Amino acid sequence: MPVSAAWTTRVTLPHSPYPETAVEARLRFDSTEPYAVCLVFPPMQPGDEPVEWCFARELLNEGRHAPVGKGDVAVAPGPDGTVHITLRSRTAQAVISVPGEAVTGFLLDSFALIPAGTETAHLDLDGELARLRD
């Protein structure tokens, strides 16, 4: 049976024109994707879809203590106990500053559901193979 954890928090974009303006975001973990976490932003306009970036849970965990990640997502400790998540696309980049206590609490919840090192036991490889064959 799938289980999940989610934390809603206020984040800022410190390198934007409005570095002090906080927006709501959610950190989400789902046992059906045990290696991943997602950072989800609500829709900007009615009818829009939420914006979701998924990346390795271990990247978020390690990035609390030291800079890690290359490519689309990088994570590093920020000032004042924050965690900076850098999201890159082909044309743009955004740095998201997340309160460190929210990241730590969220990770503790996710590791309580699926401990580090046990992720493969929670993968539905037969189901994925059947889906690929269809």
C-alpha positions as CSV (number, residue, x, y, z in Angstrom):
1,M,0.0,0.0,0.0
2,P,1.5,3.4,-1.0
3,V,2.3,5.9,1.7
4,S,3.3,9.5,1.4
5,A,4.5,12.5,3.4
6,A,4.1,16.1,2.6
7,W,5.1,19.4,4.2
8,T,3.7,22.8,3.2
9,T,6.0,25.7,3.9
10,R,6.7,29.3,2.8
11,V,9.7,29.7,0.5
12,T,11.5,32.7,-1.0
13,L,13.4,33.4,-4.2
14,P,16.5,35.2,-2.9
15,H,18.0,36.1,-6.3
16,S,14.7,37.4,-7.7
17,P,13.6,41.0,-7.9
18,Y,11.4,40.3,-4.8
19,P,13.7,38.3,-2.5
20,E,11.6,38.9,0.7
21,T,8.3,37.8,-0.9
22,A,7.3,34.4,0.4
23,V,5.3,31.9,-1.6
24,E,3.7,28.6,-0.6
25,A,5.4,25.4,-1.7
26,R,5.0,21.8,-0.7
27,L,7.7,19.1,-0.3
28,R,6.2,15.7,-1.2
29,F,7.4,12.1,-0.9
30,D,5.5,9.1,-2.2
31,S,6.5,5.5,-1.6
32,T,5.7,4.5,-5.2
33,E,8.8,6.6,-6.1
34,P,11.0,5.8,-3.1
35,Y,14.1,7.5,-4.4
36,A,12.5,10.8,-5.3
37,V,11.1,13.9,-3.6
38,C,9.1,16.7,-5.2
39,L,9.0,20.4,-4.7
40,V,5.5,21.6,-5.7
41,F,4.2,25.1,-6.3
42,P,0.5,25.8,-6.6
43,P,-1.0,27.1,-9.9
44,M,-0.3,30.7,-10.7
45,Q,-3.7,31.2,-12.4
46,P,-7.0,29.4,-12.1
47,G,-7.0,26.5,-14.5
48,D,-3.2,26.2,-14.5
49,E,-1.5,23.0,-13.3
50,P,0.8,23.0,-10.3
51,V,4.5,23.3,-11.1
52,E,6.4,20.2,-9.8
53,W,10.1,19.5,-9.7
54,C,11.1,15.9,-8.7
55,F,14.6,15.0,-7.8
56,A,16.6,12.5,-5.7
57,R,15.7,12.4,-2.0
58,E,19.4,11.8,-1.2
59,L,20.3,15.0,-3.0
60,L,18.0,17.0,-0.7
61,N,19.3,15.2,2.3
62,E,23.0,15.7,1.5
63,G,22.5,19.3,0.3
64,R,21.4,20.4,3.8
65,H,25.1,20.0,4.8
66,A,27.2,20.6,1.7
67,P,26.6,21.7,-1.9
68,V,25.5,18.8,-4.2
69,G,24.0,18.3,-7.6
70,K,24.7,19.2,-11.2
71,G,22.4,19.7,-14.0
72,D,18.7,20.5,-13.4
73,V,18.8,20.5,-9.6
74,A,21.4,21.5,-7.1
75,V,21.0,21.8,-3.3
76,A,23.2,23.7,-0.8
77,P,23.0,25.0,2.7
78,G,21.9,28.7,2.6
79,P,22.3,31.5,5.2
80,D,20.4,31.5,8.5
81,G,19.7,27.7,8.5
82,T,17.9,27.7,5.1
83,V,18.4,25.2,2.3
84,H,18.8,26.6,-1.2
85,I,17.4,24.5,-4.1
86,T,18.5,25.6,-7.5
87,L,16.2,24.6,-10.4
88,R,17.5,25.0,-13.9
89,S,15.8,24.7,-17.3
90,R,17.3,25.2,-20.7
91,T,16.4,28.9,-20.6
92,A,16.2,29.9,-16.9
93,Q,17.3,29.3,-13.3
94,A,15.6,29.9,-10.0
95,V,17.0,29.6,-6.5
96,I,14.4,28.6,-3.9
97,S,15.2,29.2,-0.2
98,V,13.5,26.7,2.0
99,P,13.5,26.9,5.8
100,G,15.9,24.2,7.1
101,E,13.6,23.0,9.8
102,A,10.9,22.3,7.1
103,V,13.4,20.3,5.0
104,T,14.7,18.3,8.0
105,G,11.2,17.6,9.3
106,F,10.0,16.5,5.9
107,L,13.0,14.2,5.4
108,L,12.6,12.7,8.9
109,D,9.0,11.8,7.9
110,S,10.0,10.4,4.5
111,F,12.8,8.3,6.1
112,A,10.4,7.0,8.7
113,L,8.2,5.7,5.9
114,I,11.0,4.3,3.7
115,P,14.4,4.2,5.5
116,A,17.5,5.0,3.4
117,G,18.9,1.9,1.8
118,T,15.5,0.1,1.6
119,E,14.2,1.9,-1.4
120,T,14.5,-1.0,-3.8
121,A,12.3,-3.2,-1.7
122,H,9.5,-0.7,-2.3
123,L,9.8,-0.6,-6.1
124,D,7.1,-2.3,-8.1
125,L,9.3,-3.6,-10.9
126,D,6.8,-6.2,-12.1
127,G,4.1,-3.5,-12.4
128,E,6.5,-1.2,-14.3
129,L,7.5,-3.9,-16.7
130,A,3.9,-4.8,-17.4
131,R,3.1,-1.1,-18.0
132,L,6.0,-0.9,-20.5
133,R,4.8,-3.9,-22.4
134,D,1.3,-2.5,-22.9
